[in-house]
């Protein structure tokens, strides 16, 4: 059972696009759907980039 459920189902497409953009920024090639063939390091890079971008966005809104 996946613990990574999107809380707002309408946001699924936007989150997928965000993930693809983050992957592109760190040089990881993702395909639509399942990406179980990437390494843990690559997956961590993508996730880390997503968190970095979310923090930057939040901080910019606080100004």
mmCIF file as Biopython writes it, N, C-alpha, C and O atoms, coordinates in Angstrom:
data_model
#
loop_
_atom_site.group_PDB
_atom_site.id
_atom_site.type_symbol
_atom_site.label_atom_id
_atom_site.label_alt_id
_atom_site.label_comp_id
_atom_site.label_asym_id
_atom_site.label_entity_id
_atom_site.label_seq_id
_atom_site.pdbx_PDB_ins_code
_atom_site.Cartn_x
_atom_site.Cartn_y
_atom_site.Cartn_z
_atom_site.occupancy
_atom_site.B_iso_or_equiv
_atom_site.auth_seq_id
_atom_site.auth_asym_id
_atom_site.pdbx_PDB_model_num
ATOM 1   N N  . UNK A ? 1  ? 0.837  -1.185 0.000   1.0 0.0 1  A 1 
ATOM 2   C CA . UNK A ? 1  ? 0.000  0.000  0.000   1.0 0.0 1  A 1 
ATOM 3   C C  . UNK A ? 1  ? 0.881  1.248  0.000   1.0 0.0 1  A 1 
ATOM 4   O O  . UNK A ? 1  ? 1.764  1.396  0.845   1.0 0.0 1  A 1 
ATOM 5   N N  . UNK A ? 2  ? 0.635  2.121  -0.935  1.0 0.0 2  A 1 
ATOM 6   C CA . UNK A ? 2  ? 1.423  3.346  -1.066  1.0 0.0 2  A 1 
ATOM 7   C C  . UNK A ? 2  ? 1.063  4.341  0.037   1.0 0.0 2  A 1 
ATOM 8   O O  . UNK A ? 2  ? -0.112 4.595  0.302   1.0 0.0 2  A 1 
ATOM 9   N N  . UNK A ? 3  ? 2.087  4.893  0.667   1.0 0.0 3  A 1 
ATOM 10  C CA . UNK A ? 3  ? 1.869  5.916  1.686   1.0 0.0 3  A 1 
ATOM 11  C C  . UNK A ? 3  ? 1.908  7.301  1.072   1.0 0.0 3  A 1 
ATOM 12  O O  . UNK A ? 3  ? 1.584  8.277  1.748   1.0 0.0 3  A 1 
ATOM 13  N N  . UNK A ? 4  ? 2.293  7.416  -0.188  1.0 0.0 4  A 1 
ATOM 14  C CA . UNK A ? 4  ? 2.463  8.709  -0.843  1.0 0.0 4  A 1 
ATOM 15  C C  . UNK A ? 4  ? 1.229  9.086  -1.636  1.0 0.0 4  A 1 
ATOM 16  O O  . UNK A ? 4  ? 1.291  9.267  -2.852  1.0 0.0 4  A 1 
ATOM 17  N N  . UNK A ? 5  ? 0.115  9.203  -0.947  1.0 0.0 5  A 1 
ATOM 18  C CA . UNK A ? 5  ? -1.127 9.564  -1.625  1.0 0.0 5  A 1 
ATOM 19  C C  . UNK A ? 5  ? -1.236 11.073 -1.719  1.0 0.0 5  A 1 
ATOM 20  O O  . UNK A ? 5  ? -0.941 11.792 -0.764  1.0 0.0 5  A 1 
ATOM 21  N N  . UNK A ? 6  ? -1.658 11.541 -2.871  1.0 0.0 6  A 1 
ATOM 22  C CA . UNK A ? 6  ? -1.887 12.964 -3.062  1.0 0.0 6  A 1 
ATOM 23  C C  . UNK A ? 6  ? -3.187 13.312 -2.351  1.0 0.0 6  A 1 
ATOM 24  O O  . UNK A ? 6  ? -4.217 12.680 -2.587  1.0 0.0 6  A 1 
ATOM 25  N N  . UNK A ? 7  ? -3.140 14.303 -1.493  1.0 0.0 7  A 1 
ATOM 26  C CA . UNK A ? 7  ? -4.294 14.676 -0.684  1.0 0.0 7  A 1 
ATOM 27  C C  . UNK A ? 7  ? -5.392 15.328 -1.512  1.0 0.0 7  A 1 
ATOM 28  O O  . UNK A ? 7  ? -6.571 15.206 -1.179  1.0 0.0 7  A 1 
ATOM 29  N N  . UNK A ? 8  ? -5.024 16.017 -2.585  1.0 0.0 8  A 1 
ATOM 30  C CA . UNK A ? 8  ? -5.994 16.661 -3.473  1.0 0.0 8  A 1 
ATOM 31  C C  . UNK A ? 8  ? -5.877 15.981 -4.832  1.0 0.0 8  A 1 
ATOM 32  O O  . UNK A ? 8  ? -4.966 16.290 -5.601  1.0 0.0 8  A 1 
ATOM 33  N N  . UNK A ? 9  ? -6.789 15.058 -5.138  1.0 0.0 9  A 1 
ATOM 34  C CA . UNK A ? 9  ? -6.678 14.302 -6.397  1.0 0.0 9  A 1 
ATOM 35  C C  . UNK A ? 9  ? -6.564 15.180 -7.640  1.0 0.0 9  A 1 
ATOM 36  O O  . UNK A ? 9  ? -5.932 14.781 -8.618  1.0 0.0 9  A 1 
ATOM 37  N N  . UNK A ? 10 ? -7.158 16.355 -7.616  1.0 0.0 10 A 1 
ATOM 38  C CA . UNK A ? 10 ? -7.105 17.255 -8.766  1.0 0.0 10 A 1 
ATOM 39  C C  . UNK A ? 10 ? -5.679 17.765 -9.016  1.0 0.0 10 A 1 
ATOM 40  O O  . UNK A ? 10 ? -5.387 18.268 -10.102 1.0 0.0 10 A 1 
ATOM 41  N N  . UNK A ? 11 ? -4.799 17.641 -8.033  1.0 0.0 11 A 1 
ATOM 42  C CA . UNK A ? 11 ? -3.432 18.138 -8.161  1.0 0.0 11 A 1 
ATOM 43  C C  . UNK A ? 11 ? -2.479 17.099 -8.742  1.0 0.0 11 A 1 
ATOM 44  O O  . UNK A ? 11 ? -1.296 17.391 -8.918  1.0 0.0 11 A 1 
ATOM 45  N N  . UNK A ? 12 ? -2.958 15.901 -9.043  1.0 0.0 12 A 1 
ATOM 46  C CA . UNK A ? 12 ? -2.081 14.824 -9.496  1.0 0.0 12 A 1 
ATOM 47  C C  . UNK A ? 12 ? -1.278 15.209 -10.745 1.0 0.0 12 A 1 
ATOM 48  O O  . UNK A ? 12 ? -0.068 14.986 -10.796 1.0 0.0 12 A 1 
ATOM 49  N N  . UNK A ? 13 ? -1.935 15.775 -11.732 1.0 0.0 13 A 1 
ATOM 50  C CA . UNK A ? 13 ? -1.233 16.149 -12.969 1.0 0.0 13 A 1 
ATOM 51  C C  . UNK A ? 13 ? -0.168 17.211 -12.700 1.0 0.0 13 A 1 
ATOM 52  O O  . UNK A ? 13 ? 0.925  17.153 -13.263 1.0 0.0 13 A 1 
ATOM 53  N N  . UNK A ? 14 ? -0.482 18.168 -11.849 1.0 0.0 14 A 1 
ATOM 54  C CA . UNK A ? 14 ? 0.488  19.220 -11.527 1.0 0.0 14 A 1 
ATOM 55  C C  . UNK A ? 14 ? 1.683  18.637 -10.790 1.0 0.0 14 A 1 
ATOM 56  O O  . UNK A ? 14 ? 2.816  19.046 -11.042 1.0 0.0 14 A 1 
ATOM 57  N N  . UNK A ? 15 ? 1.457  17.691 -9.888  1.0 0.0 15 A 1 
ATOM 58  C CA . UNK A ? 15 ? 2.557  17.063 -9.160  1.0 0.0 15 A 1 
ATOM 59  C C  . UNK A ? 15 ? 3.439  16.235 -10.096 1.0 0.0 15 A 1 
ATOM 60  O O  . UNK A ? 15 ? 4.662  16.226 -9.951  1.0 0.0 15 A 1 
ATOM 61  N N  . UNK A ? 16 ? 2.831  15.550 -11.041 1.0 0.0 16 A 1 
ATOM 62  C CA . UNK A ? 16 ? 3.609  14.786 -12.024 1.0 0.0 16 A 1 
ATOM 63  C C  . UNK A ? 16 ? 4.489  15.722 -12.843 1.0 0.0 16 A 1 
ATOM 64  O O  . UNK A ? 16 ? 5.655  15.419 -13.096 1.0 0.0 16 A 1 
ATOM 65  N N  . UNK A ? 17 ? 3.932  16.865 -13.261 1.0 0.0 17 A 1 
ATOM 66  C CA . UNK A ? 17 ? 4.694  17.844 -14.036 1.0 0.0 17 A 1 
ATOM 67  C C  . UNK A ? 17 ? 5.842  18.403 -13.199 1.0 0.0 17 A 1 
ATOM 68  O O  . UNK A ? 17 ? 6.960  18.563 -13.689 1.0 0.0 17 A 1 
ATOM 69  N N  . UNK A ? 18 ? 5.554  18.700 -11.930 1.0 0.0 18 A 1 
ATOM 70  C CA . UNK A ? 18 ? 6.568  19.209 -11.009 1.0 0.0 18 A 1 
ATOM 71  C C  . UNK A ? 18 ? 7.701  18.195 -10.851 1.0 0.0 18 A 1 
ATOM 72  O O  . UNK A ? 18 ? 8.874  18.568 -10.840 1.0 0.0 18 A 1 
ATOM 73  N N  . UNK A ? 19 ? 7.350  16.916 -10.729 1.0 0.0 19 A 1 
ATOM 74  C CA . UNK A ? 19 ? 8.355  15.857 -10.591 1.0 0.0 19 A 1 
ATOM 75  C C  . UNK A ? 19 ? 9.224  15.772 -11.847 1.0 0.0 19 A 1 
ATOM 76  O O  . UNK A ? 19 ? 10.442 15.622 -11.756 1.0 0.0 19 A 1 
ATOM 77  N N  . UNK A ? 20 ? 8.595  15.867 -13.007 1.0 0.0 20 A 1 
ATOM 78  C CA . UNK A ? 20 ? 9.345  15.801 -14.264 1.0 0.0 20 A 1 
ATOM 79  C C  . UNK A ? 20 ? 10.304 16.992 -14.393 1.0 0.0 20 A 1 
ATOM 80  O O  . UNK A ? 20 ? 11.437 16.832 -14.845 1.0 0.0 20 A 1 
ATOM 81  N N  . UNK A ? 21 ? 9.848  18.181 -13.994 1.0 0.0 21 A 1 
ATOM 82  C CA . UNK A ? 21 ? 10.698 19.363 -14.053 1.0 0.0 21 A 1 
ATOM 83  C C  . UNK A ? 21 ? 11.883 19.222 -13.098 1.0 0.0 21 A 1 
ATOM 84  O O  . UNK A ? 21 ? 13.014 19.550 -13.457 1.0 0.0 21 A 1 
ATOM 85  N N  . UNK A ? 22 ? 11.625 18.734 -11.885 1.0 0.0 22 A 1 
ATOM 86  C CA . UNK A ? 22 ? 12.698 18.549 -10.906 1.0 0.0 22 A 1 
ATOM 87  C C  . UNK A ? 22 ? 13.703 17.525 -11.419 1.0 0.0 22 A 1 
ATOM 88  O O  . UNK A ? 22 ? 14.911 17.723 -11.281 1.0 0.0 22 A 1 
ATOM 89  N N  . UNK A ? 23 ? 13.226 16.443 -12.005 1.0 0.0 23 A 1 
ATOM 90  C CA . UNK A ? 23 ? 14.113 15.417 -12.550 1.0 0.0 23 A 1 
ATOM 91  C C  . UNK A ? 23 ? 14.990 15.993 -13.655 1.0 0.0 23 A 1 
ATOM 92  O O  . UNK A ? 23 ? 16.189 15.719 -13.719 1.0 0.0 23 A 1 
ATOM 93  N N  . UNK A ? 24 ? 14.385 16.782 -14.513 1.0 0.0 24 A 1 
ATOM 94  C CA . UNK A ? 24 ? 15.125 17.405 -15.606 1.0 0.0 24 A 1 
ATOM 95  C C  . UNK A ? 24 ? 16.220 18.319 -15.067 1.0 0.0 24 A 1 
ATOM 96  O O  . UNK A ? 24 ? 17.324 18.351 -15.611 1.0 0.0 24 A 1 
ATOM 97  N N  . UNK A ? 25 ? 15.920 19.069 -13.993 1.0 0.0 25 A 1 
ATOM 98  C CA . UNK A ? 25 ? 16.888 19.990 -13.409 1.0 0.0 25 A 1 
ATOM 99  C C  . UNK A ? 25 ? 18.113 19.274 -12.834 1.0 0.0 25 A 1 
ATOM 100 O O  . UNK A ? 25 ? 19.213 19.826 -12.838 1.0 0.0 25 A 1 
ATOM 101 N N  . UNK A ? 26 ? 17.923 18.050 -12.341 1.0 0.0 26 A 1 
ATOM 102 C CA . UNK A ? 26 ? 19.053 17.314 -11.760 1.0 0.0 26 A 1 
ATOM 103 C C  . UNK A ? 26 ? 19.628 16.279 -12.728 1.0 0.0 26 A 1 
ATOM 104 O O  . UNK A ? 26 ? 20.517 15.509 -12.362 1.0 0.0 26 A 1 
ATOM 105 N N  . UNK A ? 27 ? 19.120 16.262 -13.962 1.0 0.0 27 A 1 
ATOM 106 C CA . UNK A ? 27 ? 19.683 15.389 -14.984 1.0 0.0 27 A 1 
ATOM 107 C C  . UNK A ? 27 ? 19.229 13.938 -14.925 1.0 0.0 27 A 1 
ATOM 108 O O  . UNK A ? 27 ? 19.936 13.047 -15.396 1.0 0.0 27 A 1 
ATOM 109 N N  . UNK A ? 28 ? 18.060 13.696 -14.354 1.0 0.0 28 A 1 
ATOM 110 C CA . UNK A ? 28 ? 17.519 12.338 -14.286 1.0 0.0 28 A 1 
ATOM 111 C C  . UNK A ? 28 ? 16.393 12.227 -15.309 1.0 0.0 28 A 1 
ATOM 112 O O  . UNK A ? 28 ? 15.488 13.060 -15.347 1.0 0.0 28 A 1 
ATOM 113 N N  . UNK A ? 29 ? 16.464 11.193 -16.130 1.0 0.0 29 A 1 
ATOM 114 C CA . UNK A ? 29 ? 15.433 10.979 -17.138 1.0 0.0 29 A 1 
ATOM 115 C C  . UNK A ? 29 ? 14.341 10.082 -16.571 1.0 0.0 29 A 1 
ATOM 116 O O  . UNK A ? 29 ? 14.585 8.929  -16.218 1.0 0.0 29 A 1 
ATOM 117 N N  . UNK A ? 30 ? 13.136 10.630 -16.492 1.0 0.0 30 A 1 
ATOM 118 C CA . UNK A ? 30 ? 11.984 9.851  -16.035 1.0 0.0 30 A 1 
ATOM 119 C C  . UNK A ? 30 ? 11.053 9.626  -17.213 1.0 0.0 30 A 1 
ATOM 120 O O  . UNK A ? 30 ? 11.012 10.417 -18.156 1.0 0.0 30 A 1 
ATOM 121 N N  . UNK A ? 31 ? 10.318 8.547  -17.141 1.0 0.0 31 A 1 
ATOM 122 C CA . UNK A ? 31 ? 9.281  8.291  -18.135 1.0 0.0 31 A 1 
ATOM 123 C C  . UNK A ? 31 ? 7.937  8.359  -17.428 1.0 0.0 31 A 1 
ATOM 124 O O  . UNK A ? 31 ? 7.872  8.277  -16.201 1.0 0.0 31 A 1 
ATOM 125 N N  . UNK A ? 32 ? 6.887  8.505  -18.182 1.0 0.0 32 A 1 
ATOM 126 C CA . UNK A ? 32 ? 5.552  8.521  -17.592 1.0 0.0 32 A 1 
ATOM 127 C C  . UNK A ? 32 ? 5.278  7.166  -16.957 1.0 0.0 32 A 1 
ATOM 128 O O  . UNK A ? 32 ? 5.633  6.127  -17.514 1.0 0.0 32 A 1 
ATOM 129 N N  . UNK A ? 33 ? 4.646  7.181  -15.789 1.0 0.0 33 A 1 
ATOM 130 C CA . UNK A ? 33 ? 4.327  5.928  -15.116 1.0 0.0 33 A 1 
ATOM 131 C C  . UNK A ? 33 ? 5.432  5.469  -14.196 1.0 0.0 33 A 1 
ATOM 132 O O  . UNK A ? 33 ? 6.109  6.283  -13.566 1.0 0.0 33 A 1 
ATOM 133 N N  . UNK A ? 34 ? 5.613  4.173  -14.119 1.0 0.0 34 A 1 
ATOM 134 C CA . UNK A ? 34 ? 6.539  3.547  -13.182 1.0 0.0 34 A 1 
ATOM 135 C C  . UNK A ? 34 ? 7.992  3.783  -13.578 1.0 0.0 34 A 1 
ATOM 136 O O  . UNK A ? 34 ? 8.361  3.622  -14.741 1.0 0.0 34 A 1 
ATOM 137 N N  . UNK A ? 35 ? 8.809  4.165  -12.606 1.0 0.0 35 A 1 
ATOM 138 C CA . UNK A ? 35 ? 10.232 4.424  -12.842 1.0 0.0 35 A 1 
ATOM 139 C C  . UNK A ? 35 ? 11.099 3.618  -11.887 1.0 0.0 35 A 1 
ATOM 140 O O  . UNK A ? 35 ? 12.067 4.139  -11.333 1.0 0.0 35 A 1 
ATOM 141 N N  . UNK A ? 36 ? 10.759 2.364  -11.696 1.0 0.0 36 A 1 
ATOM 142 C CA . UNK A ? 36 ? 11.484 1.506  -10.774 1.0 0.0 36 A 1 
ATOM 143 C C  . UNK A ? 36 ? 12.886 1.146  -11.218 1.0 0.0 36 A 1 
ATOM 144 O O  . UNK A ? 36 ? 13.630 0.505  -10.475 1.0 0.0 36 A 1 
ATOM 145 N N  . UNK A ? 37 ? 13.249 1.548  -12.413 1.0 0.0 37 A 1 
ATOM 146 C CA . UNK A ? 37 ? 14.580 1.223  -12.921 1.0 0.0 37 A 1 
ATOM 147 C C  . UNK A ? 37 ? 15.626 2.287  -12.587 1.0 0.0 37 A 1 
ATOM 148 O O  . UNK A ? 37 ? 16.800 2.110  -12.913 1.0 0.0 37 A 1 
ATOM 149 N N  . UNK A ? 38 ? 15.224 3.392  -11.941 1.0 0.0 38 A 1 
ATOM 150 C CA . UNK A ? 38 ? 16.227 4.395  -11.572 1.0 0.0 38 A 1 
ATOM 151 C C  . UNK A ? 38 ? 16.834 4.012  -10.227 1.0 0.0 38 A 1 
ATOM 152 O O  . UNK A ? 38 ? 16.229 3.282  -9.442  1.0 0.0 38 A 1 
ATOM 153 N N  . UNK A ? 39 ? 18.029 4.512  -9.978  1.0 0.0 39 A 1 
ATOM 154 C CA . UNK A ? 39 ? 18.721 4.173  -8.735  1.0 0.0 39 A 1 
ATOM 155 C C  . UNK A ? 39 ? 18.137 4.966  -7.560  1.0 0.0 39 A 1 
ATOM 156 O O  . UNK A ? 39 ? 17.440 5.962  -7.751  1.0 0.0 39 A 1 
ATOM 157 N N  . UNK A ? 40 ? 18.433 4.505  -6.358  1.0 0.0 40 A 1 
ATOM 158 C CA . UNK A ? 40 ? 17.995 5.224  -5.160  1.0 0.0 40 A 1 
ATOM 159 C C  . UNK A ? 40 ? 18.612 6.620  -5.125  1.0 0.0 40 A 1 
ATOM 160 O O  . UNK A ? 40 ? 17.973 7.576  -4.687  1.0 0.0 40 A 1 
ATOM 161 N N  . UNK A ? 41 ? 19.838 6.731  -5.580  1.0 0.0 41 A 1 
ATOM 162 C CA . UNK A ? 41 ? 20.509 8.036  -5.618  1.0 0.0 41 A 1 
ATOM 163 C C  . UNK A ? 41 ? 19.771 8.990  -6.553  1.0 0.0 41 A 1 
ATOM 164 O O  . UNK A ? 41 ? 19.573 10.159 -6.221  1.0 0.0 41 A 1 
ATOM 165 N N  . UNK A ? 42 ? 19.362 8.493  -7.724  1.0 0.0 42 A 1 
ATOM 166 C CA . UNK A ? 42 ? 18.625 9.332  -8.666  1.0 0.0 42 A 1 
ATOM 167 C C  . UNK A ? 42 ? 17.267 9.736  -8.091  1.0 0.0 42 A 1 
ATOM 168 O O  . UNK A ? 42 ? 16.867 10.896 -8.186  1.0 0.0 42 A 1 
ATOM 169 N N  . UNK A ? 43 ? 16.569 8.781  -7.501  1.0 0.0 43 A 1 
ATOM 170 C CA . UNK A ? 43 ? 15.260 9.075  -6.910  1.0 0.0 43 A 1 
ATOM 171 C C  . UNK A ? 43 ? 15.406 10.102 -5.787  1.0 0.0 43 A 1 
ATOM 172 O O  . UNK A ? 43 ? 14.586 11.011 -5.662  1.0 0.0 43 A 1 
ATOM 173 N N  . UNK A ? 44 ? 16.444 9.955  -4.978  1.0 0.0 44 A 1 
ATOM 174 C CA . UNK A ? 44 ? 16.699 10.914 -3.910  1.0 0.0 44 A 1 
ATOM 175 C C  . UNK A ? 44 ? 17.019 12.294 -4.429  1.0 0.0 44 A 1 
ATOM 176 O O  . UNK A ? 44 ? 16.627 13.295 -3.829  1.0 0.0 44 A 1 
ATOM 177 N N  . UNK A ? 45 ? 17.723 12.355 -5.530  1.0 0.0 45 A 1 
ATOM 178 C CA . UNK A ? 45 ? 18.042 13.644 -6.148  1.0 0.0 45 A 1 
ATOM 179 C C  . UNK A ? 45 ? 16.780 14.352 -6.609  1.0 0.0 45 A 1 
ATOM 180 O O  . UNK A ? 45 ? 16.628 15.559 -6.422  1.0 0.0 45 A 1 
ATOM 181 N N  . UNK A ? 46 ? 15.887 13.598 -7.207  1.0 0.0 46 A 1 
ATOM 182 C CA . UNK A ? 46 ? 14.624 14.176 -7.685  1.0 0.0 46 A 1 
ATOM 183 C C  . UNK A ? 46 ? 13.801 14.663 -6.490  1.0 0.0 46 A 1 
ATOM 184 O O  . UNK A ? 46 ? 13.316 15.794 -6.490  1.0 0.0 46 A 1 
ATOM 185 N N  . UNK A ? 47 ? 13.644 13.817 -5.483  1.0 0.0 47 A 1 
ATOM 186 C CA . UNK A ? 47 ? 12.882 14.203 -4.307  1.0 0.0 47 A 1 
ATOM 187 C C  . UNK A ? 47 ? 13.497 15.389 -3.589  1.0 0.0 47 A 1 
ATOM 188 O O  . UNK A ? 47 ? 12.783 16.287 -3.142  1.0 0.0 47 A 1 
ATOM 189 N N  . UNK A ? 48 ? 14.805 15.398 -3.478  1.0 0.0 48 A 1 
ATOM 190 C CA . UNK A ? 48 ? 15.497 16.508 -2.842  1.0 0.0 48 A 1 
ATOM 191 C C  . UNK A ? 48 ? 15.303 17.809 -3.594  1.0 0.0 48 A 1 
ATOM 192 O O  . UNK A ? 48 ? 15.131 18.866 -2.987  1.0 0.0 48 A 1 
ATOM 193 N N  . UNK A ? 49 ? 15.332 17.733 -4.911  1.0 0.0 49 A 1 
ATOM 194 C CA . UNK A ? 49 ? 15.124 18.929 -5.733  1.0 0.0 49 A 1 
ATOM 195 C C  . UNK A ? 49 ? 13.699 19.440 -5.564  1.0 0.0 49 A 1 
ATOM 196 O O  . UNK A ? 49 ? 13.472 20.649 -5.515  1.0 0.0 49 A 1 
ATOM 197 N N  . UNK A ? 50 ? 12.739 18.524 -5.475  1.0 0.0 50 A 1 
ATOM 198 C CA . UNK A ? 50 ? 11.346 18.935 -5.278  1.0 0.0 50 A 1 
ATOM 199 C C  . UNK A ? 50 ? 11.187 19.662 -3.943  1.0 0.0 50 A 1 
ATOM 200 O O  . UNK A ? 50 ? 10.526 20.697 -3.871  1.0 0.0 50 A 1 
ATOM 201 N N  . UNK A ? 51 ? 11.793 19.119 -2.890  1.0 0.0 51 A 1 
ATOM 202 C CA . UNK A ? 51 ? 11.709 19.758 -1.572  1.0 0.0 51 A 1 
ATOM 203 C C  . UNK A ? 51 ? 12.395 21.116 -1.599  1.0 0.0 51 A 1 
ATOM 204 O O  . UNK A ? 51 ? 11.876 22.087 -1.049  1.0 0.0 51 A 1 
ATOM 205 N N  . UNK A ? 52 ? 13.553 21.188 -2.234  1.0 0.0 52 A 1 
ATOM 206 C CA . UNK A ? 52 ? 14.279 22.457 -2.336  1.0 0.0 52 A 1 
ATOM 207 C C  . UNK A ? 52 ? 13.409 23.517 -3.000  1.0 0.0 52 A 1 
ATOM 208 O O  . UNK A ? 52 ? 13.333 24.648 -2.521  1.0 0.0 52 A 1 
ATOM 209 N N  . UNK A ? 53 ? 12.751 23.155 -4.103  1.0 0.0 53 A 1 
ATOM 210 C CA . UNK A ? 53 ? 11.898 24.099 -4.824  1.0 0.0 53 A 1 
ATOM 211 C C  . UNK A ? 53 ? 10.692 24.516 -3.985  1.0 0.0 53 A 1 
ATOM 212 O O  . UNK A ? 53 ? 10.288 25.679 -4.016  1.0 0.0 53 A 1 
ATOM 213 N N  . UNK A ? 54 ? 10.117 23.578 -3.236  1.0 0.0 54 A 1 
ATOM 214 C CA . UNK A ? 54 ? 8.971  23.907 -2.383  1.0 0.0 54 A 1 
ATOM 215 C C  . UNK A ? 54 ? 9.378  24.864 -1.270  1.0 0.0 54 A 1 
ATOM 216 O O  . UNK A ? 54 ? 8.631  25.786 -0.942  1.0 0.0 54 A 1 
ATOM 217 N N  . UNK A ? 55 ? 10.551 24.655 -0.688  1.0 0.0 55 A 1 
ATOM 218 C CA . UNK A ? 55 ? 11.033 25.551 0.366   1.0 0.0 55 A 1 
ATOM 219 C C  . UNK A ? 55 ? 11.317 26.935 -0.207  1.0 0.0 55 A 1 
ATOM 220 O O  . UNK A ? 55 ? 10.963 27.943 0.405   1.0 0.0 55 A 1 
ATOM 221 N N  . UNK A ? 56 ? 11.950 26.992 -1.372  1.0 0.0 56 A 1 
ATOM 222 C CA . UNK A ? 56 ? 12.212 28.281 -2.012  1.0 0.0 56 A 1 
ATOM 223 C C  . UNK A ? 56 ? 10.906 29.030 -2.274  1.0 0.0 56 A 1 
ATOM 224 O O  . UNK A ? 56 ? 10.824 30.237 -2.045  1.0 0.0 56 A 1 
ATOM 225 N N  . UNK A ? 57 ? 9.895  28.322 -2.750  1.0 0.0 57 A 1 
ATOM 226 C CA . UNK A ? 57 ? 8.606  28.938 -3.025  1.0 0.0 57 A 1 
ATOM 227 C C  . UNK A ? 57 ? 7.980  29.470 -1.736  1.0 0.0 57 A 1 
ATOM 228 O O  . UNK A ? 57 ? 7.477  30.593 -1.700  1.0 0.0 57 A 1 
ATOM 229 N N  . UNK A ? 58 ? 8.013  28.662 -0.687  1.0 0.0 58 A 1 
ATOM 230 C CA . UNK A ? 58 ? 7.444  29.080 0.593   1.0 0.0 58 A 1 
ATOM 231 C C  . UNK A ? 58 ? 8.170  30.309 1.139   1.0 0.0 58 A 1 
ATOM 232 O O  . UNK A ? 58 ? 7.528  31.253 1.600   1.0 0.0 58 A 1 
ATOM 233 N N  . UNK A ? 59 ? 9.488  30.302 1.089   1.0 0.0 59 A 1 
ATOM 234 C CA . UNK A ? 59 ? 10.254 31.432 1.595   1.0 0.0 59 A 1 
ATOM 235 C C  . UNK A ? 59 ? 9.983  32.693 0.801   1.0 0.0 59 A 1 
ATOM 236 O O  . UNK A ? 59 ? 9.921  33.781 1.373   1.0 0.0 59 A 1 
ATOM 237 N N  . UNK A ? 60 ? 9.820  32.568 -0.507  1.0 0.0 60 A 1 
ATOM 238 C CA . UNK A ? 60 ? 9.548  33.749 -1.325  1.0 0.0 60 A 1 
ATOM 239 C C  . UNK A ? 60 ? 8.164  34.322 -1.024  1.0 0.0 60 A 1 
ATOM 240 O O  . UNK A ? 60 ? 7.951  35.526 -1.170  1.0 0.0 60 A 1 
ATOM 241 N N  . UNK A ? 61 ? 7.239  33.489 -0.612  1.0 0.0 61 A 1 
ATOM 242 C CA . UNK A ? 61 ? 5.892  33.972 -0.259  1.0 0.0 61 A 1 
ATOM 243 C C  . UNK A ? 61 ? 5.868  34.649 1.101   1.0 0.0 61 A 1 
ATOM 244 O O  . UNK A ? 61 ? 4.958  35.423 1.396   1.0 0.0 61 A 1 
ATOM 245 N N  . UNK A ? 62 ? 6.869  34.361 1.931   1.0 0.0 62 A 1 
ATOM 246 C CA . UNK A ? 62 ? 6.924  34.970 3.266   1.0 0.0 62 A 1 
ATOM 247 C C  . UNK A ? 62 ? 7.444  36.411 3.228   1.0 0.0 62 A 1 
ATOM 248 O O  . UNK A ? 62 ? 7.258  37.153 4.192   1.0 0.0 62 A 1 
ATOM 249 N N  . UNK A ? 63 ? 8.076  36.808 2.154   1.0 0.0 63 A 1 
ATOM 250 C CA . UNK A ? 63 ? 8.671  38.146 2.055   1.0 0.0 63 A 1 
ATOM 251 C C  . UNK A ? 63 ? 7.618  39.208 1.851   1.0 0.0 63 A 1 
ATOM 252 O O  . UNK A ? 63 ? 7.946  40.390 1.747   1.0 0.0 63 A 1 
#
